[in-house]
């Protein structure tokens, strides 16, 4: 690498190889750091590898939807969910009746 042979820093290398007079300077230094790391780890062949795009799903952890549940488990969960909804509605109505009765009793006392 020319940078190593001439003992250039990242910024000096950017000035040597990119035209930075066009205005805002992108993060060329970070790109050079990446290339240097690849070069040191894999050699010149590492820089020739095509690494564009997303990594395949097989290489990473699986994200997104969880795996399908067993049909019986799914049906049990749906039934439990319905039972809990009904219980919740019942308790709301019971609470409303108790409050109504308490209000009526408090009105009678006054």
Secondary structure, 3 states (H helix, E strand, C coil): CHHHHCCCCHHHHHHHHCCHHHCCCCCHHHHHHHHHHHHHHHCHHHHHCCCCCCCCCCCCCCCCCCCCCCHHHHHHHHHHHHHHHHHHHHHHHHHHHHHHHHHHHHHHHC
